[in-house]
Amino acid sequence: MPKNIVEYAQEKERIFHANPFDPRLDTHKLHGKDKDVWSFSITHSYRIKFIFLAKSGVLFLEIGTHDIYK
């Protein structure tokens, strides 16, 4: 990933840890084959896919462009 995207991702991760549903993240549940997966925005083009685990945990699955949804 480009260095600036990594820096944006680190900032968005800090926001996520404070509040996973902060409006700046555009957190949303996915559909179809990823119906149990969530996503939040790093930039307009980059996303992080994740799942909520039991006991308040989170597992990040993928980071990338919209291609991660395919």
N, C-alpha and C positions, 0 to 999 in steps of 0.2 A: 504494500500500500504506500502511496505517497506520504512523505513525512508530515505534511500539513493535515492529512486525514488522520494519521496516528495521533497527532496533537488534539484534534477535534474529538476523536474517540475517547481519549483520556479525560477530557473535560466533561463530556457527556456521561461517562461512567461515574464520575464524581457526583454529578447531578442525580443519576439513576440510584446510586447508593443512598442518597438523602431522601429521595422520593421517586419510586419507579414510574409514577404517573404524573410527574411534573409536565405541564403543558409544553415546555420547550423540547420534550423528547418525542412527542406524538406517538406514545406507546399505544399499540393496538394488537388485538388478537388476530391471528391469521386464519385462513380458511382452507378447505380442501384437504390435501394430504398433510398439511401442517396445522390441522385444526386444534392441536394441543400446544401450539407454539405461539409465542408473542414476538413482537419486533419493536424497536425504537430507532429513531433517526439520529444519525451522526451529522449528515448534511442532506441536501436535497436528493443526492444520488446514493449515498452510503447508509447502510442499516446494520444493526446487530440483531440477530435472531437469538432467542433465549427461551428457557422454560423455567417456571417456578417449581421448586422442589418442596417437599414437606419440611416443616420446621423453619420456615422463612428463608430457605436457601434459593439460589438462582444459579442456573448453569447456562453460560453463554455458549451457543452452538456454532454460529458463523458470523463473520464480519465481511461485508462486501457490498457491491452494487445490487441493483434489483435482480441481477442474475441469481442471487442466492435463493430466490423464490421459485426457481424452475426445478 
